[in-house]
């Protein structure tokens, strides 16, 4: 399994989600996504390997990824004046995108 390829695909998908929701602030969103992926990369790699080996169920994997939601700090987007509600919805979409991307590639 080439985890670098998975991270690259995740970055592309998350940047697309950011552009879709925050087109006018896509650069700020990109910075936030890259910071989150960098801080979560080791955990995501470990969980992805466990999922691939069958040591984690999809439900377990989803729960673990969702547990990272609080680490998804939107500093750059928050500074643009974006509401906390919109950022919360965006965080949910980011988490769903991460889960969908990894599950699709791995399974």
Secondary structure, DSSP 8 states (H G I E B T S, - for coil): --HHHHHHHHHHHHHHHHHHH-GGGHHHHHHHHHHHHHHHHHHHHHHHHHHHHTSS-HHHHHHHHHTTGGG---HHHHTTT--HHHHHHHHHHHHHHHHHHHHHHH-
